[in-house]
């Protein structure tokens, strides 16, 4: 499982790093720590990613330490070294086409203009891998500046709730290996949550 973002403190908790945030939330939930100084046992490639090992089931949580537009270098090397198929990897990334905090799971698809996904698709020579998209909202001005900006306090409250939901969905996928069941279980739940949030917002107006 791969979360996308940019390395370093300057990018922490920005919109573009929400893929990292989801994996951090899952690791916190499961009591895991990310390793940065050595590669996973049995992996012969370079350790150009942070990783944590989940044991139930056995899986790696991976945060590439390359910058976003070069994410495929780390993911491609890891898949080759660990002999993973594209469909064995789920990628978590930010999506400007979704409202802030909205979540969508898909079994495969294009990159939607997201440069990290473009890099991974190019490296794997396939787009046939599952993905979880996390909404960061769209801006009418500079998109590049938008994705590198932090969430507002109001947005952060919404995103923090979504991180818990995303972590639960990822754990369900890891334990079942069934992306269709995961979609069926969580999409209706998220839709109900969105409707409830809208109702509360109307009541507060």
PyMOL CGO cylinders between C-alpha atoms (Angstrom):
from pymol import cmd
from pymol.cgo import CYLINDER

trace = [
    CYLINDER, 0.00, 0.00, 0.00, 1.41, 3.35, -1.07, 0.3, 1, 1, 1, 1, 1, 1,
    CYLINDER, 1.41, 3.35, -1.07, 0.53, 6.85, 0.13, 0.3, 1, 1, 1, 1, 1, 1,
    CYLINDER, 0.53, 6.85, 0.13, 1.65, 9.77, -2.02, 0.3, 1, 1, 1, 1, 1, 1,
    CYLINDER, 1.65, 9.77, -2.02, 3.16, 13.04, -0.86, 0.3, 1, 1, 1, 1, 1, 1,
    CYLINDER, 3.16, 13.04, -0.86, 6.32, 15.13, -0.79, 0.3, 1, 1, 1, 1, 1, 1,
    CYLINDER, 6.32, 15.13, -0.79, 9.12, 14.47, 1.72, 0.3, 1, 1, 1, 1, 1, 1,
    CYLINDER, 9.12, 14.47, 1.72, 10.31, 16.94, 4.33, 0.3, 1, 1, 1, 1, 1, 1,
    CYLINDER, 10.31, 16.94, 4.33, 8.79, 19.22, 6.98, 0.3, 1, 1, 1, 1, 1, 1,
    CYLINDER, 8.79, 19.22, 6.98, 7.95, 22.01, 4.50, 0.3, 1, 1, 1, 1, 1, 1,
    CYLINDER, 7.95, 22.01, 4.50, 5.22, 19.84, 2.96, 0.3, 1, 1, 1, 1, 1, 1,
    CYLINDER, 5.22, 19.84, 2.96, 3.82, 18.24, 6.09, 0.3, 1, 1, 1, 1, 1, 1,
    CYLINDER, 3.82, 18.24, 6.09, 0.01, 18.46, 6.41, 0.3, 1, 1, 1, 1, 1, 1,
    CYLINDER, 0.01, 18.46, 6.41, -0.39, 20.19, 3.04, 0.3, 1, 1, 1, 1, 1, 1,
    CYLINDER, -0.39, 20.19, 3.04, -3.14, 19.12, 0.64, 0.3, 1, 1, 1, 1, 1, 1,
    CYLINDER, -3.14, 19.12, 0.64, -0.71, 17.25, -1.60, 0.3, 1, 1, 1, 1, 1, 1,
    CYLINDER, -0.71, 17.25, -1.60, 0.45, 15.13, 1.35, 0.3, 1, 1, 1, 1, 1, 1,
    CYLINDER, 0.45, 15.13, 1.35, -2.91, 13.74, 2.35, 0.3, 1, 1, 1, 1, 1, 1,
    CYLINDER, -2.91, 13.74, 2.35, -1.85, 10.32, 1.02, 0.3, 1, 1, 1, 1, 1, 1,
    CYLINDER, -1.85, 10.32, 1.02, 0.93, 10.31, 3.63, 0.3, 1, 1, 1, 1, 1, 1,
    CYLINDER, 0.93, 10.31, 3.63, -1.59, 11.45, 6.25, 0.3, 1, 1, 1, 1, 1, 1,
    CYLINDER, -1.59, 11.45, 6.25, -3.87, 8.47, 5.58, 0.3, 1, 1, 1, 1, 1, 1,
    CYLINDER, -3.87, 8.47, 5.58, -1.02, 5.97, 6.01, 0.3, 1, 1, 1, 1, 1, 1,
    CYLINDER, -1.02, 5.97, 6.01, 0.14, 7.79, 9.15, 0.3, 1, 1, 1, 1, 1, 1,
    CYLINDER, 0.14, 7.79, 9.15, -3.37, 7.46, 10.57, 0.3, 1, 1, 1, 1, 1, 1,
    CYLINDER, -3.37, 7.46, 10.57, -3.49, 3.75, 9.74, 0.3, 1, 1, 1, 1, 1, 1,
    CYLINDER, -3.49, 3.75, 9.74, -0.05, 3.22, 11.31, 0.3, 1, 1, 1, 1, 1, 1,
    CYLINDER, -0.05, 3.22, 11.31, -1.15, 5.08, 14.45, 0.3, 1, 1, 1, 1, 1, 1,
    CYLINDER, -1.15, 5.08, 14.45, -4.31, 3.00, 14.65, 0.3, 1, 1, 1, 1, 1, 1,
    CYLINDER, -4.31, 3.00, 14.65, -2.33, -0.24, 14.38, 0.3, 1, 1, 1, 1, 1, 1,
    CYLINDER, -2.33, -0.24, 14.38, 0.59, 0.85, 16.62, 0.3, 1, 1, 1, 1, 1, 1,
    CYLINDER, 0.59, 0.85, 16.62, 3.16, 0.88, 13.80, 0.3, 1, 1, 1, 1, 1, 1,
    CYLINDER, 3.16, 0.88, 13.80, 6.28, 3.03, 13.34, 0.3, 1, 1, 1, 1, 1, 1,
    CYLINDER, 6.28, 3.03, 13.34, 7.75, 3.97, 9.96, 0.3, 1, 1, 1, 1, 1, 1,
    CYLINDER, 7.75, 3.97, 9.96, 11.32, 2.88, 9.22, 0.3, 1, 1, 1, 1, 1, 1,
    CYLINDER, 11.32, 2.88, 9.22, 13.53, 5.16, 7.13, 0.3, 1, 1, 1, 1, 1, 1,
    CYLINDER, 13.53, 5.16, 7.13, 17.10, 3.90, 7.54, 0.3, 1, 1, 1, 1, 1, 1,
    CYLINDER, 17.10, 3.90, 7.54, 16.93, 0.43, 5.98, 0.3, 1, 1, 1, 1, 1, 1,
    CYLINDER, 16.93, 0.43, 5.98, 14.82, -1.41, 3.40, 0.3, 1, 1, 1, 1, 1, 1,
    CYLINDER, 14.82, -1.41, 3.40, 12.31, -4.12, 4.39, 0.3, 1, 1, 1, 1, 1, 1,
    CYLINDER, 12.31, -4.12, 4.39, 13.74, -7.57, 5.00, 0.3, 1, 1, 1, 1, 1, 1,
    CYLINDER, 13.74, -7.57, 5.00, 14.19, -9.43, 1.72, 0.3, 1, 1, 1, 1, 1, 1,
    CYLINDER, 14.19, -9.43, 1.72, 13.88, -6.33, -0.46, 0.3, 1, 1, 1, 1, 1, 1,
    CYLINDER, 13.88, -6.33, -0.46, 17.06, -5.92, -2.57, 0.3, 1, 1, 1, 1, 1, 1,
    CYLINDER, 17.06, -5.92, -2.57, 16.43, -2.39, -3.89, 0.3, 1, 1, 1, 1, 1, 1,
    CYLINDER, 16.43, -2.39, -3.89, 17.24, 1.09, -2.58, 0.3, 1, 1, 1, 1, 1, 1,
    CYLINDER, 17.24, 1.09, -2.58, 15.44, 2.35, 0.53, 0.3, 1, 1, 1, 1, 1, 1,
    CYLINDER, 15.44, 2.35, 0.53, 14.01, 5.45, -1.14, 0.3, 1, 1, 1, 1, 1, 1,
    CYLINDER, 14.01, 5.45, -1.14, 10.81, 5.24, 0.88, 0.3, 1, 1, 1, 1, 1, 1,
    CYLINDER, 10.81, 5.24, 0.88, 9.64, 5.11, 4.48, 0.3, 1, 1, 1, 1, 1, 1,
    CYLINDER, 9.64, 5.11, 4.48, 7.86, 1.90, 5.38, 0.3, 1, 1, 1, 1, 1, 1,
    CYLINDER, 7.86, 1.90, 5.38, 5.97, 0.18, 8.17, 0.3, 1, 1, 1, 1, 1, 1,
    CYLINDER, 5.97, 0.18, 8.17, 5.06, -3.50, 8.31, 0.3, 1, 1, 1, 1, 1, 1,
    CYLINDER, 5.06, -3.50, 8.31, 1.57, -4.60, 9.18, 0.3, 1, 1, 1, 1, 1, 1,
    CYLINDER, 1.57, -4.60, 9.18, 1.35, -8.19, 10.45, 0.3, 1, 1, 1, 1, 1, 1,
    CYLINDER, 1.35, -8.19, 10.45, -2.40, -8.83, 10.35, 0.3, 1, 1, 1, 1, 1, 1,
    CYLINDER, -2.40, -8.83, 10.35, -2.39, -9.27, 7.42, 0.3, 1, 1, 1, 1, 1, 1,
    CYLINDER, -2.39, -9.27, 7.42, 1.23, -9.14, 6.29, 0.3, 1, 1, 1, 1, 1, 1,
    CYLINDER, 1.23, -9.14, 6.29, 1.54, -5.92, 4.28, 0.3, 1, 1, 1, 1, 1, 1,
    CYLINDER, 1.54, -5.92, 4.28, 3.80, -2.92, 3.79, 0.3, 1, 1, 1, 1, 1, 1,
    CYLINDER, 3.80, -2.92, 3.79, 2.72, 0.70, 4.19, 0.3, 1, 1, 1, 1, 1, 1,
    CYLINDER, 2.72, 0.70, 4.19, 4.98, 2.77, 1.95, 0.3, 1, 1, 1, 1, 1, 1,
    CYLINDER, 4.98, 2.77, 1.95, 5.61, 6.52, 1.66, 0.3, 1, 1, 1, 1, 1, 1,
    CYLINDER, 5.61, 6.52, 1.66, 8.02, 7.31, -1.21, 0.3, 1, 1, 1, 1, 1, 1,
    CYLINDER, 8.02, 7.31, -1.21, 10.83, 9.69, -0.23, 0.3, 1, 1, 1, 1, 1, 1,
    CYLINDER, 10.83, 9.69, -0.23, 11.12, 10.86, -3.82, 0.3, 1, 1, 1, 1, 1, 1,
    CYLINDER, 11.12, 10.86, -3.82, 9.12, 13.97, -4.68, 0.3, 1, 1, 1, 1, 1, 1,
    CYLINDER, 9.12, 13.97, -4.68, 5.57, 13.53, -5.89, 0.3, 1, 1, 1, 1, 1, 1,
    CYLINDER, 5.57, 13.53, -5.89, 6.25, 13.61, -9.63, 0.3, 1, 1, 1, 1, 1, 1,
    CYLINDER, 6.25, 13.61, -9.63, 8.86, 10.83, -9.24, 0.3, 1, 1, 1, 1, 1, 1,
    CYLINDER, 8.86, 10.83, -9.24, 6.78, 8.50, -7.07, 0.3, 1, 1, 1, 1, 1, 1,
    CYLINDER, 6.78, 8.50, -7.07, 6.91, 5.79, -9.71, 0.3, 1, 1, 1, 1, 1, 1,
    CYLINDER, 6.91, 5.79, -9.71, 10.65, 5.31, -9.25, 0.3, 1, 1, 1, 1, 1, 1,
    CYLINDER, 10.65, 5.31, -9.25, 10.19, 4.02, -5.70, 0.3, 1, 1, 1, 1, 1, 1,
    CYLINDER, 10.19, 4.02, -5.70, 6.96, 2.13, -6.41, 0.3, 1, 1, 1, 1, 1, 1,
    CYLINDER, 6.96, 2.13, -6.41, 8.29, 0.48, -9.56, 0.3, 1, 1, 1, 1, 1, 1,
    CYLINDER, 8.29, 0.48, -9.56, 11.49, -0.64, -7.85, 0.3, 1, 1, 1, 1, 1, 1,
    CYLINDER, 11.49, -0.64, -7.85, 9.59, -2.00, -4.88, 0.3, 1, 1, 1, 1, 1, 1,
    CYLINDER, 9.59, -2.00, -4.88, 7.14, -3.94, -7.05, 0.3, 1, 1, 1, 1, 1, 1,
    CYLINDER, 7.14, -3.94, -7.05, 9.97, -5.41, -9.08, 0.3, 1, 1, 1, 1, 1, 1,
    CYLINDER, 9.97, -5.41, -9.08, 12.11, -6.27, -6.05, 0.3, 1, 1, 1, 1, 1, 1,
    CYLINDER, 12.11, -6.27, -6.05, 9.24, -7.77, -4.06, 0.3, 1, 1, 1, 1, 1, 1,
    CYLINDER, 9.24, -7.77, -4.06, 7.71, -9.40, -7.17, 0.3, 1, 1, 1, 1, 1, 1,
    CYLINDER, 7.71, -9.40, -7.17, 4.39, -7.64, -6.73, 0.3, 1, 1, 1, 1, 1, 1,
    CYLINDER, 4.39, -7.64, -6.73, 1.79, -7.28, -9.45, 0.3, 1, 1, 1, 1, 1, 1,
    CYLINDER, 1.79, -7.28, -9.45, 0.19, -3.87, -10.02, 0.3, 1, 1, 1, 1, 1, 1,
    CYLINDER, 0.19, -3.87, -10.02, -3.12, -5.16, -8.64, 0.3, 1, 1, 1, 1, 1, 1,
    CYLINDER, -3.12, -5.16, -8.64, -1.34, -6.00, -5.36, 0.3, 1, 1, 1, 1, 1, 1,
    CYLINDER, -1.34, -6.00, -5.36, -0.70, -2.30, -4.71, 0.3, 1, 1, 1, 1, 1, 1,
    CYLINDER, -0.70, -2.30, -4.71, -3.30, 0.21, -3.56, 0.3, 1, 1, 1, 1, 1, 1,
    CYLINDER, -3.30, 0.21, -3.56, -2.32, 3.88, -3.94, 0.3, 1, 1, 1, 1, 1, 1,
    CYLINDER, -2.32, 3.88, -3.94, -3.73, 6.70, -1.78, 0.3, 1, 1, 1, 1, 1, 1,
    CYLINDER, -3.73, 6.70, -1.78, -3.55, 10.19, -3.26, 0.3, 1, 1, 1, 1, 1, 1,
    CYLINDER, -3.55, 10.19, -3.26, -5.11, 13.66, -3.26, 0.3, 1, 1, 1, 1, 1, 1,
    CYLINDER, -5.11, 13.66, -3.26, -7.73, 14.64, -5.82, 0.3, 1, 1, 1, 1, 1, 1,
    CYLINDER, -7.73, 14.64, -5.82, -8.80, 18.20, -6.63, 0.3, 1, 1, 1, 1, 1, 1,
    CYLINDER, -8.80, 18.20, -6.63, -11.93, 16.95, -8.40, 0.3, 1, 1, 1, 1, 1, 1,
    CYLINDER, -11.93, 16.95, -8.40, -13.44, 15.82, -5.08, 0.3, 1, 1, 1, 1, 1, 1,
    CYLINDER, -13.44, 15.82, -5.08, -14.69, 18.11, -2.30, 0.3, 1, 1, 1, 1, 1, 1,
    CYLINDER, -14.69, 18.11, -2.30, -12.46, 18.43, 0.75, 0.3, 1, 1, 1, 1, 1, 1,
    CYLINDER, -12.46, 18.43, 0.75, -12.52, 15.19, 2.73, 0.3, 1, 1, 1, 1, 1, 1,
    CYLINDER, -12.52, 15.19, 2.73, -14.55, 13.19, 0.20, 0.3, 1, 1, 1, 1, 1, 1,
    CYLINDER, -14.55, 13.19, 0.20, -13.31, 9.63, -0.35, 0.3, 1, 1, 1, 1, 1, 1,
    CYLINDER, -13.31, 9.63, -0.35, -13.61, 7.35, -3.38, 0.3, 1, 1, 1, 1, 1, 1,
    CYLINDER, -13.61, 7.35, -3.38, -12.20, 3.87, -4.01, 0.3, 1, 1, 1, 1, 1, 1,
    CYLINDER, -12.20, 3.87, -4.01, -11.72, 2.55, -7.54, 0.3, 1, 1, 1, 1, 1, 1,
    CYLINDER, -11.72, 2.55, -7.54, -10.26, -0.76, -8.80, 0.3, 1, 1, 1, 1, 1, 1,
    CYLINDER, -10.26, -0.76, -8.80, -8.34, 0.96, -11.60, 0.3, 1, 1, 1, 1, 1, 1,
    CYLINDER, -8.34, 0.96, -11.60, -8.36, 4.03, -13.84, 0.3, 1, 1, 1, 1, 1, 1,
    CYLINDER, -8.36, 4.03, -13.84, -6.33, 6.92, -15.16, 0.3, 1, 1, 1, 1, 1, 1,
    CYLINDER, -6.33, 6.92, -15.16, -4.25, 9.45, -13.28, 0.3, 1, 1, 1, 1, 1, 1,
    CYLINDER, -4.25, 9.45, -13.28, -6.70, 12.35, -13.52, 0.3, 1, 1, 1, 1, 1, 1,
    CYLINDER, -6.70, 12.35, -13.52, -3.76, 14.70, -13.98, 0.3, 1, 1, 1, 1, 1, 1,
    CYLINDER, -3.76, 14.70, -13.98, -2.20, 13.80, -10.63, 0.3, 1, 1, 1, 1, 1, 1,
    CYLINDER, -2.20, 13.80, -10.63, 1.56, 13.74, -11.27, 0.3, 1, 1, 1, 1, 1, 1,
    CYLINDER, 1.56, 13.74, -11.27, 2.40, 11.08, -8.72, 0.3, 1, 1, 1, 1, 1, 1,
    CYLINDER, 2.40, 11.08, -8.72, -0.13, 8.74, -10.27, 0.3, 1, 1, 1, 1, 1, 1,
    CYLINDER, -0.13, 8.74, -10.27, 1.15, 9.55, -13.74, 0.3, 1, 1, 1, 1, 1, 1,
    CYLINDER, 1.15, 9.55, -13.74, 4.64, 8.54, -12.60, 0.3, 1, 1, 1, 1, 1, 1,
    CYLINDER, 4.64, 8.54, -12.60, 3.41, 5.27, -11.07, 0.3, 1, 1, 1, 1, 1, 1,
    CYLINDER, 3.41, 5.27, -11.07, 1.35, 4.32, -14.13, 0.3, 1, 1, 1, 1, 1, 1,
    CYLINDER, 1.35, 4.32, -14.13, 4.37, 5.01, -16.33, 0.3, 1, 1, 1, 1, 1, 1,
    CYLINDER, 4.37, 5.01, -16.33, 6.67, 2.98, -14.09, 0.3, 1, 1, 1, 1, 1, 1,
    CYLINDER, 6.67, 2.98, -14.09, 4.33, 0.00, -13.77, 0.3, 1, 1, 1, 1, 1, 1,
    CYLINDER, 4.33, 0.00, -13.77, 3.18, 0.28, -17.40, 0.3, 1, 1, 1, 1, 1, 1,
    CYLINDER, 3.18, 0.28, -17.40, -0.32, -0.30, -16.11, 0.3, 1, 1, 1, 1, 1, 1,
    CYLINDER, -0.32, -0.30, -16.11, -3.21, 1.55, -14.53, 0.3, 1, 1, 1, 1, 1, 1,
    CYLINDER, -3.21, 1.55, -14.53, -4.85, -1.68, -13.36, 0.3, 1, 1, 1, 1, 1, 1,
    CYLINDER, -4.85, -1.68, -13.36, -4.31, -1.17, -9.65, 0.3, 1, 1, 1, 1, 1, 1,
    CYLINDER, -4.31, -1.17, -9.65, -6.74, -0.02, -6.93, 0.3, 1, 1, 1, 1, 1, 1,
    CYLINDER, -6.74, -0.02, -6.93, -6.65, 3.49, -5.57, 0.3, 1, 1, 1, 1, 1, 1,
    CYLINDER, -6.65, 3.49, -5.57, -8.22, 5.59, -2.83, 0.3, 1, 1, 1, 1, 1, 1,
    CYLINDER, -8.22, 5.59, -2.83, -8.77, 9.24, -3.75, 0.3, 1, 1, 1, 1, 1, 1,
    CYLINDER, -8.77, 9.24, -3.75, -8.99, 11.87, -1.03, 0.3, 1, 1, 1, 1, 1, 1,
    CYLINDER, -8.99, 11.87, -1.03, -10.68, 15.14, -1.92, 0.3, 1, 1, 1, 1, 1, 1,
    CYLINDER, -10.68, 15.14, -1.92, -8.75, 18.36, -1.39, 0.3, 1, 1, 1, 1, 1, 1,
    CYLINDER, -8.75, 18.36, -1.39, -11.11, 20.73, -3.23, 0.3, 1, 1, 1, 1, 1, 1,
    CYLINDER, -11.11, 20.73, -3.23, -10.41, 22.82, -6.30, 0.3, 1, 1, 1, 1, 1, 1,
    CYLINDER, -10.41, 22.82, -6.30, -9.31, 26.42, -6.57, 0.3, 1, 1, 1, 1, 1, 1,
    CYLINDER, -9.31, 26.42, -6.57, -10.13, 29.04, -9.19, 0.3, 1, 1, 1, 1, 1, 1,
    CYLINDER, -10.13, 29.04, -9.19, -6.57, 30.36, -9.07, 0.3, 1, 1, 1, 1, 1, 1,
    CYLINDER, -6.57, 30.36, -9.07, -3.16, 28.62, -9.14, 0.3, 1, 1, 1, 1, 1, 1,
    CYLINDER, -3.16, 28.62, -9.14, -3.59, 24.82, -8.87, 0.3, 1, 1, 1, 1, 1, 1,
    CYLINDER, -3.59, 24.82, -8.87, 0.11, 24.24, -8.12, 0.3, 1, 1, 1, 1, 1, 1,
    CYLINDER, 0.11, 24.24, -8.12, -0.01, 26.65, -5.20, 0.3, 1, 1, 1, 1, 1, 1,
    CYLINDER, -0.01, 26.65, -5.20, -3.31, 25.17, -4.03, 0.3, 1, 1, 1, 1, 1, 1,
    CYLINDER, -3.31, 25.17, -4.03, -2.05, 21.60, -3.67, 0.3, 1, 1, 1, 1, 1, 1,
    CYLINDER, -2.05, 21.60, -3.67, 0.96, 22.79, -1.66, 0.3, 1, 1, 1, 1, 1, 1,
    CYLINDER, 0.96, 22.79, -1.66, -1.15, 24.90, 0.70, 0.3, 1, 1, 1, 1, 1, 1,
    CYLINDER, -1.15, 24.90, 0.70, -2.38, 23.74, 4.12, 0.3, 1, 1, 1, 1, 1, 1,
    CYLINDER, -2.38, 23.74, 4.12, -6.03, 23.10, 4.85, 0.3, 1, 1, 1, 1, 1, 1,
    CYLINDER, -6.03, 23.10, 4.85, -7.93, 25.80, 6.70, 0.3, 1, 1, 1, 1, 1, 1,
    CYLINDER, -7.93, 25.80, 6.70, -8.89, 24.94, 10.33, 0.3, 1, 1, 1, 1, 1, 1,
    CYLINDER, -8.89, 24.94, 10.33, -12.45, 24.22, 9.18, 0.3, 1, 1, 1, 1, 1, 1,
    CYLINDER, -12.45, 24.22, 9.18, -11.21, 22.00, 6.34, 0.3, 1, 1, 1, 1, 1, 1,
    CYLINDER, -11.21, 22.00, 6.34, -8.75, 20.23, 8.63, 0.3, 1, 1, 1, 1, 1, 1,
    CYLINDER, -8.75, 20.23, 8.63, -11.58, 19.12, 10.93, 0.3, 1, 1, 1, 1, 1, 1,
    CYLINDER, -11.58, 19.12, 10.93, -13.32, 17.51, 7.94, 0.3, 1, 1, 1, 1, 1, 1,
    CYLINDER, -13.32, 17.51, 7.94, -10.10, 15.92, 6.66, 0.3, 1, 1, 1, 1, 1, 1,
    CYLINDER, -10.10, 15.92, 6.66, -9.20, 14.49, 10.08, 0.3, 1, 1, 1, 1, 1, 1,
    CYLINDER, -9.20, 14.49, 10.08, -12.54, 12.66, 10.20, 0.3, 1, 1, 1, 1, 1, 1,
    CYLINDER, -12.54, 12.66, 10.20, -11.92, 11.36, 6.67, 0.3, 1, 1, 1, 1, 1, 1,
    CYLINDER, -11.92, 11.36, 6.67, -8.51, 10.00, 7.66, 0.3, 1, 1, 1, 1, 1, 1,
    CYLINDER, -8.51, 10.00, 7.66, -10.16, 7.66, 10.16, 0.3, 1, 1, 1, 1, 1, 1,
    CYLINDER, -10.16, 7.66, 10.16, -12.64, 6.48, 7.53, 0.3, 1, 1, 1, 1, 1, 1,
    CYLINDER, -12.64, 6.48, 7.53, -9.86, 6.01, 4.97, 0.3, 1, 1, 1, 1, 1, 1,
    CYLINDER, -9.86, 6.01, 4.97, -7.76, 4.00, 7.42, 0.3, 1, 1, 1, 1, 1, 1,
    CYLINDER, -7.76, 4.00, 7.42, -10.72, 1.72, 8.16, 0.3, 1, 1, 1, 1, 1, 1,
    CYLINDER, -10.72, 1.72, 8.16, -11.33, 1.16, 4.44, 0.3, 1, 1, 1, 1, 1, 1,
    CYLINDER, -11.33, 1.16, 4.44, -7.68, 0.36, 3.77, 0.3, 1, 1, 1, 1, 1, 1,
    CYLINDER, -7.68, 0.36, 3.77, -7.56, -2.16, 6.57, 0.3, 1, 1, 1, 1, 1, 1,
    CYLINDER, -7.56, -2.16, 6.57, -10.73, -3.80, 5.24, 0.3, 1, 1, 1, 1, 1, 1,
    CYLINDER, -10.73, -3.80, 5.24, -9.16, -4.05, 1.76, 0.3, 1, 1, 1, 1, 1, 1,
    CYLINDER, -9.16, -4.05, 1.76, -5.92, -5.47, 3.15, 0.3, 1, 1, 1, 1, 1, 1,
    CYLINDER, -5.92, -5.47, 3.15, -7.76, -8.14, 5.10, 0.3, 1, 1, 1, 1, 1, 1,
    CYLINDER, -7.76, -8.14, 5.10, -10.21, -9.13, 2.36, 0.3, 1, 1, 1, 1, 1, 1,
    CYLINDER, -10.21, -9.13, 2.36, -8.27, -8.35, -0.83, 0.3, 1, 1, 1, 1, 1, 1,
    CYLINDER, -8.27, -8.35, -0.83, -11.63, -7.49, -2.37, 0.3, 1, 1, 1, 1, 1, 1,
    CYLINDER, -11.63, -7.49, -2.37, -11.85, -3.95, -3.70, 0.3, 1, 1, 1, 1, 1, 1,
    CYLINDER, -11.85, -3.95, -3.70, -15.44, -4.40, -4.88, 0.3, 1, 1, 1, 1, 1, 1,
    CYLINDER, -15.44, -4.40, -4.88, -16.60, -5.39, -1.38, 0.3, 1, 1, 1, 1, 1, 1,
    CYLINDER, -16.60, -5.39, -1.38, -14.66, -2.48, 0.01, 0.3, 1, 1, 1, 1, 1, 1,
    CYLINDER, -14.66, -2.48, 0.01, -16.41, -0.08, -2.37, 0.3, 1, 1, 1, 1, 1, 1,
    CYLINDER, -16.41, -0.08, -2.37, -19.82, -1.54, -1.55, 0.3, 1, 1, 1, 1, 1, 1,
    CYLINDER, -19.82, -1.54, -1.55, -19.25, -1.32, 2.19, 0.3, 1, 1, 1, 1, 1, 1,
    CYLINDER, -19.25, -1.32, 2.19, -17.72, 2.14, 2.42, 0.3, 1, 1, 1, 1, 1, 1,
    CYLINDER, -17.72, 2.14, 2.42, -19.12, 4.23, -0.42, 0.3, 1, 1, 1, 1, 1, 1,
    CYLINDER, -19.12, 4.23, -0.42, -22.68, 4.07, 0.95, 0.3, 1, 1, 1, 1, 1, 1,
    CYLINDER, -22.68, 4.07, 0.95, -21.36, 4.84, 4.42, 0.3, 1, 1, 1, 1, 1, 1,
    CYLINDER, -21.36, 4.84, 4.42, -19.44, 7.84, 3.16, 0.3, 1, 1, 1, 1, 1, 1,
    CYLINDER, -19.44, 7.84, 3.16, -22.43, 9.07, 1.17, 0.3, 1, 1, 1, 1, 1, 1,
    CYLINDER, -22.43, 9.07, 1.17, -24.61, 8.89, 4.26, 0.3, 1, 1, 1, 1, 1, 1,
    CYLINDER, -24.61, 8.89, 4.26, -21.96, 10.78, 6.21, 0.3, 1, 1, 1, 1, 1, 1,
    CYLINDER, -21.96, 10.78, 6.21, -21.84, 13.50, 3.55, 0.3, 1, 1, 1, 1, 1, 1,
    CYLINDER, -21.84, 13.50, 3.55, -25.63, 13.85, 3.63, 0.3, 1, 1, 1, 1, 1, 1,
    CYLINDER, -25.63, 13.85, 3.63, -25.61, 14.14, 7.41, 0.3, 1, 1, 1, 1, 1, 1,
    CYLINDER, -25.61, 14.14, 7.41, -22.88, 16.77, 7.27, 0.3, 1, 1, 1, 1, 1, 1,
    CYLINDER, -22.88, 16.77, 7.27, -24.87, 18.80, 4.73, 0.3, 1, 1, 1, 1, 1, 1,
    CYLINDER, -24.87, 18.80, 4.73, -27.98, 18.56, 6.90, 0.3, 1, 1, 1, 1, 1, 1,
    CYLINDER, -27.98, 18.56, 6.90, -26.10, 19.78, 9.96, 0.3, 1, 1, 1, 1, 1, 1,
    CYLINDER, -26.10, 19.78, 9.96, -24.61, 22.62, 7.94, 0.3, 1, 1, 1, 1, 1, 1,
    CYLINDER, -24.61, 22.62, 7.94, -28.08, 23.74, 6.79, 0.3, 1, 1, 1, 1, 1, 1,
    CYLINDER, -28.08, 23.74, 6.79, -29.35, 23.60, 10.38, 0.3, 1, 1, 1, 1, 1, 1,
    CYLINDER, -29.35, 23.60, 10.38, -26.48, 25.82, 11.51, 0.3, 1, 1, 1, 1, 1, 1,
    CYLINDER, -26.48, 25.82, 11.51, -27.15, 28.48, 8.89, 0.3, 1, 1, 1, 1, 1, 1,
]
cmd.load_cgo(trace, "trace")
